[in-house]
Amino acid sequence: MTKQTNEAISKQTYIRLINKTEDYIEQHLKEPLSLKDLANNAHLSEFHFHRIFKLYSTETVNEFVTRFKIERAAIFLCVSPKTSITTVALDYGYNDSSSFSRTFKRHFGVSPLNYRKQQESSRTAHWFME
């Protein structure tokens, strides 16, 4: 095998590893997730996992976990409008609604409540246009 072929195989392997990490995060959304947890799941040392993750991702492991959780929470806010923000925060591994709201606003530019209202307004406006 050529060096290029080995690199392509390694890249595919590591991309699958990142996808496996996404699955693991999805299955453990209610839990705090550490680099150690994710590295153990990937059967790598923390150092090697972090190095590989950084090489094949545009964000750090922590940024990735935070973004993944907050984006899943945003979807849940829209599909479950009767669920309280606090319940959503707890369901996605936050200790309280204020830390969840700060993280949410930093990511989306609006509070979870306003995001939910905007999404509902947009769905309603779309429905009337059809």
DSSP file with accessible surface (Angstrom, degrees, kcal/mol):
  #  RESIDUE AA STRUCTURE BP1 BP2  ACC     N-H-->O    O-->H-N    N-H-->O    O-->H-N    TCO  KAPPA ALPHA  PHI   PSI    X-CA   Y-CA   Z-CA
    1    1 A M              0   0  170      0, 0.0     2,-0.1     0, 0.0     0, 0.0   0.000 360.0 360.0 360.0 146.0    0.0    0.0    0.0
    2    2 A T     >  -     0   0   80      1,-0.1     4,-2.4     4,-0.0     5,-0.2  -0.366 360.0-111.5 -83.3 165.0    1.1    3.5   -0.7
    3    3 A K  H  > S+     0   0  160      1,-0.2     4,-2.4     2,-0.2     5,-0.2   0.903 120.0  54.1 -61.3 -38.8    1.5    6.2    1.9
    4    4 A Q  H  > S+     0   0  155      1,-0.2     4,-2.3     2,-0.2    -1,-0.2   0.903 107.9  49.2 -63.0 -41.6   -1.5    8.0    0.3
    5    5 A T  H  > S+     0   0   61      2,-0.2     4,-2.5     1,-0.2    -1,-0.2   0.927 110.9  49.8 -63.9 -44.7   -3.7    4.9    0.6
    6    6 A N  H  X S+     0   0   79     -4,-2.4     4,-2.6     1,-0.2    -2,-0.2   0.902 111.0  49.8 -60.6 -41.2   -2.7    4.4    4.2
    7    7 A E  H  X S+     0   0  103     -4,-2.4     4,-2.7     2,-0.2    -1,-0.2   0.906 110.4  50.1 -65.3 -39.9   -3.6    8.1    4.9
    8    8 A A  H  X S+     0   0   49     -4,-2.3     4,-2.5     2,-0.2    -2,-0.2   0.914 112.0  47.6 -64.5 -42.6   -6.9    7.7    3.2
    9    9 A I  H  X S+     0   0   69     -4,-2.5     4,-2.5     2,-0.2    -2,-0.2   0.930 113.1  48.7 -64.0 -44.1   -7.7    4.6    5.3
   10   10 A S  H  X S+     0   0   51     -4,-2.6     4,-2.7     2,-0.2     5,-0.2   0.925 110.7  50.6 -61.7 -43.7   -6.7    6.4    8.5
   11   11 A K  H  X S+     0   0  110     -4,-2.7     4,-2.5     1,-0.2     5,-0.2   0.934 111.4  47.8 -61.3 -45.6   -8.8    9.4    7.6
   12   12 A Q  H  X S+     0   0  112     -4,-2.5     4,-2.3     1,-0.2    -1,-0.2   0.915 111.9  50.9 -60.3 -42.4  -11.8    7.2    7.0
   13   13 A T  H  X S+     0   0   62     -4,-2.5     4,-1.9     1,-0.2    -2,-0.2   0.927 112.4  45.5 -61.3 -45.3  -11.2    5.4   10.2
   14   14 A Y  H  X S+     0   0   51     -4,-2.7     4,-2.2     2,-0.2    -2,-0.2   0.860 110.1  53.2 -71.9 -32.7  -11.0    8.6   12.2
   15   15 A I  H  X S+     0   0   71     -4,-2.5     4,-2.4    -5,-0.2    -1,-0.2   0.926 109.5  49.4 -66.7 -39.7  -14.0   10.1   10.6
   16   16 A R  H  X S+     0   0  149     -4,-2.3     4,-2.7    -5,-0.2    -2,-0.2   0.894 108.2  55.1 -62.2 -37.2  -16.0    7.0   11.6
   17   17 A L  H  X S+     0   0   23     -4,-1.9     4,-2.2     2,-0.2    -2,-0.2   0.918 107.4  48.3 -62.7 -42.0  -14.6    7.5   15.0
   18   18 A I  H  X S+     0   0   18     -4,-2.2     4,-2.2     2,-0.2    -2,-0.2   0.916 111.6  50.3 -65.8 -40.0  -16.0   11.0   15.2
   19   19 A N  H  X S+     0   0   74     -4,-2.4     4,-2.1     2,-0.2    -2,-0.2   0.909 109.6  50.7 -63.3 -40.1  -19.3    9.7   13.9
   20   20 A K  H  X S+     0   0   84     -4,-2.7     4,-2.3     1,-0.2    -2,-0.2   0.887 107.8  53.9 -63.1 -36.9  -19.2    7.0   16.7
   21   21 A T  H  X S+     0   0    0     -4,-2.2     4,-2.7     2,-0.2    -2,-0.2   0.909 105.6  52.7 -64.2 -41.2  -18.5    9.8   19.1
   22   22 A E  H  X S+     0   0   60     -4,-2.2     4,-2.7     1,-0.2    -1,-0.2   0.921 109.3  49.5 -58.7 -44.9  -21.6   11.6   17.9
   23   23 A D  H  X S+     0   0   96     -4,-2.1     4,-2.1     2,-0.2    -2,-0.2   0.913 110.6  50.2 -60.4 -43.2  -23.6    8.5   18.5
   24   24 A Y  H  X S+     0   0   39     -4,-2.3     4,-0.9     2,-0.2    -2,-0.2   0.927 111.0  48.4 -62.4 -43.6  -22.2    8.2   22.0
   25   25 A I  H >< S+     0   0    0     -4,-2.7     3,-1.0     1,-0.2    -2,-0.2   0.935 109.5  53.2 -61.9 -45.1  -23.0   11.8   22.8
   26   26 A E  H >< S+     0   0   84     -4,-2.7     3,-0.9     1,-0.3    -1,-0.2   0.891 110.1  48.0 -57.2 -39.4  -26.6   11.3   21.5
   27   27 A Q  H 3< S+     0   0  143     -4,-2.1    -1,-0.3     1,-0.2    -2,-0.2   0.655 118.7  40.2 -76.8 -15.3  -27.0    8.3   23.8
   28   28 A H  T X< S+     0   0   39     -3,-1.0     3,-1.7    -4,-0.9    -1,-0.2  -0.099  70.4 131.8-125.1  34.5  -25.6   10.2   26.9
   29   29 A L  T <  S+     0   0   21     -3,-0.9    -1,-0.1     1,-0.3    -2,-0.1   0.808  72.5  54.4 -59.1 -32.1  -27.2   13.7   26.4
   30   30 A K  T 3  S+     0   0  139     62,-0.2    -1,-0.3    -3,-0.1    63,-0.1   0.544  99.8  77.4 -80.9  -5.8  -28.3   13.9   30.0
   31   31 A E  S <  S-     0   0   90     -3,-1.7     2,-0.3    -6,-0.2    -3,-0.1  -0.769  88.4-109.4-106.4 149.4  -24.9   13.2   31.4
   32   32 A P        -     0   0  108      0, 0.0     2,-0.5     0, 0.0    -2,-0.1  -0.584  39.7-149.3 -69.1 135.2  -21.9   15.5   31.7
   33   33 A L        -     0   0   26     -2,-0.3     2,-0.2    -4,-0.1    32,-0.1  -0.945  13.3-168.3-114.6 130.0  -19.4   14.2   29.1
   34   34 A S     >  -     0   0   50     -2,-0.5     4,-2.2     1,-0.1     5,-0.2  -0.674  37.9-109.4-109.2 166.2  -15.6   14.5   29.6
   35   35 A L  H  > S+     0   0   51     -2,-0.2     4,-2.9     1,-0.2     5,-0.2   0.902 121.3  56.4 -57.2 -39.7  -12.7   14.0   27.2
   36   36 A K  H  > S+     0   0  115      1,-0.2     4,-2.7     2,-0.2    -1,-0.2   0.916 105.7  49.6 -61.0 -44.4  -12.0   10.9   29.2
   37   37 A D  H  > S+     0   0   53      1,-0.2     4,-2.1     2,-0.2    -1,-0.2   0.929 114.5  44.3 -59.3 -47.6  -15.5    9.4   28.6
   38   38 A L  H  X S+     0   0    1     -4,-2.2     4,-1.6     2,-0.2    -2,-0.2   0.896 113.8  49.5 -67.9 -40.0  -15.3   10.1   24.9
   39   39 A A  H  X>S+     0   0    0     -4,-2.9     5,-2.5    -5,-0.2     4,-0.5   0.920 110.6  50.7 -65.1 -42.8  -11.7    8.7   24.6
   40   40 A N  H ><5S+     0   0   95     -4,-2.7     3,-1.1    -5,-0.2    -2,-0.2   0.908 108.4  52.3 -60.6 -42.6  -12.6    5.6   26.5
   41   41 A N  H 3<5S+     0   0   38     -4,-2.1    -1,-0.2     1,-0.3    -2,-0.2   0.858 111.9  46.1 -60.8 -35.1  -15.6    5.1   24.2
   42   42 A A  H 3<5S-     0   0    9     -4,-1.6    -1,-0.3     2,-0.2    -2,-0.2   0.474 111.9-122.8 -85.5  -4.3  -13.3    5.4   21.2
   43   43 A H  T <<5S+     0   0  154     -3,-1.1     2,-0.3    -4,-0.5    -3,-0.2   0.890  73.4 117.0  61.2  41.2  -10.7    3.0   22.9
   44   44 A L  S   <S-     0   0   43     -5,-2.5    -1,-0.3    -6,-0.1    -2,-0.2  -0.915  72.5 -97.6-130.1 161.6   -8.0    5.6   22.6
   45   45 A S     >  -     0   0   69     -2,-0.3     4,-2.9     1,-0.1     5,-0.3  -0.373  38.5-113.0 -70.1 159.0   -5.9    7.6   25.1
   46   46 A E  H  > S+     0   0   89      1,-0.2     4,-2.7     2,-0.2     5,-0.2   0.924 117.8  51.2 -59.1 -43.3   -7.2   11.0   26.0
   47   47 A F  H  > S+     0   0  154      1,-0.2     4,-2.4     2,-0.2    -1,-0.2   0.940 113.4  42.9 -60.4 -49.8   -4.2   12.6   24.3
   48   48 A H  H  > S+     0   0   41      2,-0.2     4,-2.8     1,-0.2     5,-0.3   0.916 114.6  50.3 -65.9 -43.2   -4.5   10.6   21.1
   49   49 A F  H  X S+     0   0    1     -4,-2.9     4,-3.0     1,-0.2     5,-0.2   0.945 112.4  47.2 -59.3 -47.4   -8.3   11.1   20.9
   50   50 A H  H  X S+     0   0   75     -4,-2.7     4,-2.5    -5,-0.3    -2,-0.2   0.919 113.3  48.6 -61.6 -42.9   -7.9   14.9   21.4
   51   51 A R  H  X S+     0   0  128     -4,-2.4     4,-1.9    -5,-0.2    -2,-0.2   0.939 114.9  44.0 -63.6 -45.7   -5.2   15.0   18.8
   52   52 A I  H  X S+     0   0    7     -4,-2.8     4,-2.0     2,-0.2    -2,-0.2   0.922 113.3  51.4 -66.4 -43.6   -7.2   13.1   16.2
   53   53 A F  H  X S+     0   0    2     -4,-3.0     4,-0.8    -5,-0.3     6,-0.2   0.932 110.8  48.1 -60.1 -45.3  -10.4   15.0   16.9
   54   54 A K  H  < S+     0   0  145     -4,-2.5     3,-0.4    -5,-0.2    -1,-0.2   0.877 110.3  53.0 -63.8 -36.2   -8.6   18.3   16.5
   55   55 A L  H  < S+     0   0  118     -4,-1.9    -1,-0.2     1,-0.2    -2,-0.2   0.878 119.2  32.5 -66.8 -37.9   -7.0   17.1   13.2
   56   56 A Y  H  < S+     0   0   68     -4,-2.0     2,-0.3    -5,-0.1    -1,-0.2   0.280 114.7  60.8-107.8  10.8  -10.4   16.0   11.7
   57   57 A S     <  -     0   0   27     -4,-0.8     4,-0.1    -3,-0.4   -42,-0.0  -0.948  68.0-138.6-135.1 157.0  -12.7   18.6   13.2
   58   58 A T  S    S+     0   0  144     -2,-0.3     2,-0.3     2,-0.1    -4,-0.1   0.405  87.8  50.2 -92.6   1.3  -13.0   22.4   13.1
   59   59 A E  S    S-     0   0   37     -6,-0.2    -2,-0.1     1,-0.0    -3,-0.1  -0.913  88.3 -99.5-136.2 162.4  -13.8   22.6   16.8
   60   60 A T     >  -     0   0   59     -2,-0.3     4,-2.7     1,-0.1     5,-0.2  -0.296  41.5-104.7 -72.9 168.0  -12.5   21.3   20.1
   61   61 A V  H  > S+     0   0   10      1,-0.2     4,-2.7     2,-0.2     5,-0.2   0.933 122.9  49.0 -59.2 -44.9  -14.1   18.3   21.8
   62   62 A N  H  > S+     0   0  116      1,-0.2     4,-2.6     2,-0.2    -1,-0.2   0.918 111.5  48.3 -63.6 -43.3  -15.8   20.5   24.3
   63   63 A E  H  > S+     0   0  102      2,-0.2     4,-2.9     1,-0.2     5,-0.2   0.913 111.9  51.1 -61.9 -40.7  -17.1   22.9   21.6
   64   64 A F  H  X S+     0   0    5     -4,-2.7     4,-2.9     2,-0.2    -2,-0.2   0.941 111.5  45.9 -62.1 -48.5  -18.4   19.9   19.7
   65   65 A V  H  X S+     0   0   11     -4,-2.7     4,-2.6     2,-0.2     5,-0.2   0.937 115.0  47.8 -61.4 -45.7  -20.2   18.4   22.7
   66   66 A T  H  X S+     0   0   44     -4,-2.6     4,-2.7    -5,-0.2     5,-0.2   0.941 114.6  45.1 -61.8 -48.2  -21.7   21.8   23.6
   67   67 A R  H  X S+     0   0   64     -4,-2.9     4,-2.7    -5,-0.2     5,-0.3   0.934 112.8  51.5 -62.1 -44.2  -22.8   22.5   20.0
   68   68 A F  H  X S+     0   0    4     -4,-2.9     4,-2.0    -5,-0.2    -2,-0.2   0.945 114.1  43.0 -58.9 -49.1  -24.2   19.0   19.6
   69   69 A K  H  X S+     0   0   13     -4,-2.6     4,-2.5    -5,-0.2    -1,-0.2   0.919 114.7  48.8 -64.6 -43.4  -26.3   19.2   22.8
   70   70 A I  H  X S+     0   0    0     -4,-2.7     4,-2.1    -5,-0.2    -1,-0.2   0.884 111.3  49.8 -69.9 -35.2  -27.5   22.7   22.2
   71   71 A E  H  X S+     0   0   54     -4,-2.7     4,-1.7    -5,-0.2    -1,-0.2   0.890 111.9  48.0 -70.2 -36.7  -28.6   22.0   18.6
   72   72 A R  H  X S+     0   0   62     -4,-2.0     4,-2.2    -5,-0.3    -2,-0.2   0.899 110.8  52.0 -68.1 -37.8  -30.5   18.8   19.7
   73   73 A A  H  X S+     0   0    0     -4,-2.5     4,-2.6     1,-0.2    -2,-0.2   0.900 105.9  54.9 -64.0 -38.5  -32.1   20.9   22.5
   74   74 A A  H  X S+     0   0    2     -4,-2.1     4,-1.4     2,-0.2    -1,-0.2   0.911 108.0  48.8 -62.4 -41.7  -33.2   23.5   19.9
   75   75 A I  H  X S+     0   0   98     -4,-1.7     4,-2.1     1,-0.2     3,-0.4   0.943 111.3  50.0 -61.8 -44.9  -34.9   20.8   17.9
   76   76 A F  H  X S+     0   0   53     -4,-2.2     4,-1.9     1,-0.2    -2,-0.2   0.886 104.5  58.0 -63.3 -38.2  -36.6   19.5   21.0
   77   77 A L  H  < S+     0   0    0     -4,-2.6    -1,-0.2     1,-0.2    -2,-0.2   0.876 110.7  44.3 -57.5 -37.4  -37.8   23.0   21.9
   78   78 A C  H  < S+     0   0   19     -4,-1.4    -2,-0.2    -3,-0.4    -1,-0.2   0.874 116.7  42.4 -77.3 -39.3  -39.6   23.2   18.6
   79   79 A V  H  < S+     0   0  104     -4,-2.1    -2,-0.2     1,-0.2    -1,-0.2   0.646 120.5  42.3 -85.8 -13.2  -41.2   19.8   18.6
   80   80 A S    ><  +     0   0   30     -4,-1.9     3,-1.6    -5,-0.2    -1,-0.2  -0.572  64.0 164.3-129.1  70.1  -42.2   19.9   22.3
   81   81 A P  T 3  S+     0   0   58      0, 0.0    -1,-0.1     0, 0.0    -2,-0.1   0.710  74.2  57.0 -64.9 -19.0  -43.6   23.4   22.8
   82   82 A K  T 3  S+     0   0  202     -3,-0.1     2,-0.3     2,-0.1    -5,-0.1   0.607  83.5  98.9 -88.2  -9.7  -45.3   22.5   26.1
   83   83 A T  S <  S-     0   0   36     -3,-1.6    -3,-0.1    -7,-0.2     5,-0.0  -0.617  80.4-116.3 -78.9 132.8  -42.1   21.2   27.7
   84   84 A S     >  -     0   0   55     -2,-0.3     4,-2.3     1,-0.1     5,-0.2  -0.257  14.8-120.1 -68.6 155.5  -40.5   23.9   30.0
   85   85 A I  H  > S+     0   0   31      1,-0.2     4,-2.9     2,-0.2     5,-0.2   0.896 115.1  55.3 -60.8 -39.5  -37.1   25.4   29.3
   86   86 A T  H  > S+     0   0   66      2,-0.2     4,-2.6     1,-0.2    -1,-0.2   0.921 106.9  49.0 -61.9 -43.7  -35.9   24.0   32.6
   87   87 A T  H  > S+     0   0   59      2,-0.2     4,-2.7     1,-0.2    -1,-0.2   0.926 112.1  48.7 -62.3 -43.1  -36.9   20.5   31.7
   88   88 A V  H  X S+     0   0    0     -4,-2.3     4,-1.4     2,-0.2    -2,-0.2   0.936 110.4  51.9 -61.7 -44.9  -35.2   20.8   28.3
   89   89 A A  H ><>S+     0   0    0     -4,-2.9     5,-2.6     1,-0.2     3,-0.5   0.938 113.0  43.8 -56.9 -48.6  -32.0   22.1   30.1
   90   90 A L  H ><5S+     0   0   86     -4,-2.6     3,-1.6     1,-0.2    -1,-0.2   0.895 110.1  56.2 -65.5 -38.6  -32.0   19.2   32.5
   91   91 A D  H 3<5S+     0   0   46     -4,-2.7    -1,-0.2     1,-0.3    -2,-0.2   0.735 107.5  50.0 -65.2 -23.5  -32.7   16.7   29.7
   92   92 A Y  T <<5S-     0   0   29     -4,-1.4    -1,-0.3    -3,-0.5    -2,-0.2   0.095 126.8 -93.8-107.6  24.1  -29.7   17.9   27.8
   93   93 A G  T < 5S+     0   0   21     -3,-1.6     2,-0.3     1,-0.3    -3,-0.2   0.566  78.8 135.1  86.0  11.5  -27.2   17.7   30.7
   94   94 A Y      < -     0   0   33     -5,-2.6    -1,-0.3    -6,-0.2    -2,-0.1  -0.693  52.3-140.6 -92.5 148.0  -27.3   21.2   32.1
   95   95 A N  S    S+     0   0  147     -2,-0.3     2,-0.3     1,-0.1    -1,-0.1   0.720  81.6   2.1 -77.7 -23.6  -27.5   21.7   35.8
   96   96 A D  S  > S-     0   0   68     -7,-0.1     4,-1.4     1,-0.1    -1,-0.1  -0.978  72.5-107.7-157.3 166.6  -29.9   24.7   35.6
   97   97 A S  H  > S+     0   0   40     -2,-0.3     4,-2.9     1,-0.2     5,-0.2   0.785 110.3  61.5 -73.8 -25.1  -31.9   26.7   33.0
   98   98 A S  H  > S+     0   0   60      2,-0.2     4,-2.4     1,-0.2    -1,-0.2   0.929 106.2  43.9 -71.2 -41.5  -29.7   29.8   33.4
   99   99 A S  H  > S+     0   0   24      2,-0.2     4,-2.2     1,-0.2     5,-0.2   0.904 115.7  50.1 -68.2 -36.8  -26.5   28.1   32.2
  100  100 A F  H  X S+     0   0    0     -4,-1.4     4,-3.0     2,-0.2    -2,-0.2   0.947 110.7  49.3 -61.4 -46.9  -28.5   26.4   29.4
  101  101 A S  H  X S+     0   0   37     -4,-2.9     4,-2.8     1,-0.2     5,-0.2   0.898 110.5  50.1 -62.6 -41.1  -30.0   29.8   28.4
  102  102 A R  H  X S+     0   0  143     -4,-2.4     4,-2.3     2,-0.2    -1,-0.2   0.938 114.6  43.8 -62.5 -46.8  -26.5   31.5   28.3
  103  103 A T  H  X S+     0   0   19     -4,-2.2     4,-1.9     2,-0.2    -2,-0.2   0.919 114.3  50.6 -64.4 -42.6  -25.1   28.8   26.2
  104  104 A F  H  X S+     0   0    0     -4,-3.0     4,-3.2    -5,-0.2     5,-0.4   0.937 111.9  46.8 -60.9 -47.3  -28.1   28.7   23.9
  105  105 A K  H  X S+     0   0  123     -4,-2.8     4,-2.3     1,-0.2    -1,-0.2   0.891 109.5  54.0 -65.9 -37.6  -28.0   32.5   23.4
  106  106 A R  H  < S+     0   0  185     -4,-2.3    -1,-0.2    -5,-0.2    -2,-0.2   0.900 117.1  38.5 -62.7 -36.5  -24.3   32.4   22.7
  107  107 A H  H  < S+     0   0   79     -4,-1.9    -2,-0.2    -5,-0.2    -1,-0.2   0.924 131.3  23.6 -81.1 -46.1  -24.9   29.8   20.0
  108  108 A F  H  < S-     0   0   65     -4,-3.2    -3,-0.2     2,-0.3    -2,-0.2   0.563  95.9-123.6-101.0 -13.3  -28.2   31.0   18.4
  109  109 A G  S  < S+     0   0   52     -4,-2.3     2,-0.3    -5,-0.4    -4,-0.2   0.495  85.1  71.2  84.1  -0.3  -28.2   34.7   19.3
  110  110 A V  S    S-     0   0   29     -6,-0.4    -2,-0.3    -9,-0.1    -1,-0.2  -0.965  89.0 -95.6-141.4 160.5  -31.5   34.5   21.1
  111  111 A S     >  -     0   0   30     -2,-0.3     4,-2.8     1,-0.1     5,-0.2  -0.293  39.9-108.8 -70.0 160.1  -32.9   33.0   24.3
  112  112 A P  H  > S+     0   0    1      0, 0.0     4,-2.5     0, 0.0     5,-0.2   0.906 120.2  51.6 -57.0 -39.4  -34.4   29.5   24.2
  113  113 A L  H  > S+     0   0   85      1,-0.2     4,-2.3     2,-0.2     5,-0.1   0.939 112.3  44.2 -64.5 -46.7  -37.9   31.1   24.8
  114  114 A N  H  > S+     0   0   77      2,-0.2     4,-2.8     1,-0.2    -1,-0.2   0.870 111.9  54.2 -66.7 -35.5  -37.5   33.6   21.9
  115  115 A Y  H  X S+     0   0   37     -4,-2.8     4,-2.6     2,-0.2     5,-0.2   0.945 108.9  48.5 -61.0 -46.5  -36.1   30.9   19.7
  116  116 A R  H  X S+     0   0   25     -4,-2.5     4,-2.4    -5,-0.2    -2,-0.2   0.923 112.8  48.0 -60.0 -44.4  -39.1   28.7   20.4
  117  117 A K  H  X S+     0   0  117     -4,-2.3     4,-2.7     1,-0.2    -1,-0.2   0.915 111.7  49.9 -63.6 -43.1  -41.4   31.7   19.6
  118  118 A Q  H  X S+     0   0   99     -4,-2.8     4,-2.4     2,-0.2    -2,-0.2   0.913 111.6  48.2 -62.1 -42.8  -39.6   32.5   16.4
  119  119 A Q  H  X S+     0   0   59     -4,-2.6     4,-2.2     2,-0.2    -1,-0.2   0.902 112.5  48.4 -65.9 -40.0  -39.8   28.9   15.2
  120  120 A E  H  X S+     0   0   92     -4,-2.4     4,-2.6    -5,-0.2    -2,-0.2   0.924 112.1  49.0 -66.6 -42.7  -43.5   28.8   16.0
  121  121 A S  H  X S+     0   0   77     -4,-2.7     4,-2.8     1,-0.2     5,-0.2   0.909 111.0  50.7 -61.7 -41.5  -44.1   32.1   14.2
  122  122 A S  H  X S+     0   0   67     -4,-2.4     4,-2.3     2,-0.2    -1,-0.2   0.905 111.2  47.3 -65.4 -40.7  -42.2   30.9   11.2
  123  123 A R  H  X S+     0   0  108     -4,-2.2     4,-2.4     2,-0.2    -2,-0.2   0.918 113.6  48.5 -65.8 -41.8  -44.2   27.6   11.0
  124  124 A T  H  X S+     0   0   64     -4,-2.6     4,-2.2     2,-0.2    -2,-0.2   0.934 112.3  47.9 -64.8 -44.4  -47.5   29.5   11.4
  125  125 A A  H  X S+     0   0   50     -4,-2.8     4,-1.5     1,-0.2    -2,-0.2   0.914 112.3  50.1 -64.0 -40.1  -46.5   32.0    8.7
  126  126 A H  H  X S+     0   0  111     -4,-2.3     4,-0.9    -5,-0.2    -1,-0.2   0.909 108.7  52.5 -64.6 -39.9  -45.4   29.1    6.4
  127  127 A W  H >< S+     0   0  170     -4,-2.4     3,-0.6     1,-0.2    -1,-0.2   0.913 109.0  49.4 -63.4 -41.6  -48.7   27.3    7.0
  128  128 A F  H 3< S+     0   0  144     -4,-2.2    -1,-0.2     1,-0.2    -2,-0.2   0.809 106.5  57.2 -69.1 -26.4  -50.7   30.4    6.0
  129  129 A M  H 3<        0   0  161     -4,-1.5    -1,-0.2    -5,-0.2    -2,-0.2   0.715 360.0 360.0 -78.2 -20.2  -48.7   30.9    2.8
  130  130 A E    <<        0   0  163     -4,-0.9    -3,-0.0    -3,-0.6    -4,-0.0  -0.186 360.0 360.0 -76.3 360.0  -49.5   27.4    1.5
